[in-house]
């Protein structure tokens, strides 16, 4: 949400519990171990594949990744 707003801005994350502004859109992040077994991705299940995750981060953060970079990153994550 740094560069582009989150698509599902209604879910305020930890803020719902703490009511602290700093906790808006803060979510628990699981480890990368067995990541291929924990799909769909993101707190709301909005990404079906690791490639979707890479494309989403690339768009939201203007990372400048090519489709090939995203595919390579997904392959790396699948090796964990």
N, C-alpha and C positions, 0 to 999 in steps of 0.2 A: 503494500500500500504506500510505499515511499514515493514512487513516481506516478503511478496511476492508482486511483481508489480501488479498494477491494470490491469485487462484484457483489458480495453478500455482507454489506456493511451493517446489517441489522444484528449480527452476532458480535457482541462487544467483548467476548472472551472473558478473561479473568476479572475485568471491571465489574461484571455482574455480581461477583462475590465481594470484592474489596471496596468498590466504589471510589477507587483512586484513579485519577486521570491517567497516570503513567501506566496503568494496567489495561487501557483500552486496546483491543485487538492483540492482546498477549495470550498465547496459547501454549500449552505443554507440547514440547516437541520430542517425539520418540527417537530412540537411537536408530542408526542406519543398519544395524544387524538384521538380517533376514528381511530387508526392505521389499524384496519381490513378493513376499508372502503377506504383506500388510496393506495391500491396495483395497479400495481406492485411497488416494492421497489427499492431504490437507484435512483440516479439522472438520470440514463439511463433506468430504468425499467427492469434491468437484473435479478431481483429476484422476482419470482412469489408468494412465500409464506414466512411467517415469519420463518418457518423452514429453508428455503433457505438462508435467511438473517443470521440466527444463524450459519449455516454451513459455510457461506462465511467469517464471522468475525472470527470464530474459526480457519479456515485455514489461513487467512491472518495474524492473530495476535498470533498464537500458544497458544490459551487459554486453551487447554487441556480439552475441554468439550466433554462429551460422547453424543451419539445420544439421550439418555434419558434426559440429561441436556438441550440439544437444544430444545427438545420437551417441557420440563417443562418451559423453558424461553419463548417459543412461547405462551404457555397457559397463562402465566403471562401477557404478552403483550396484549393478547386478552381480558383480564379482565379490561384493562384500559378504 
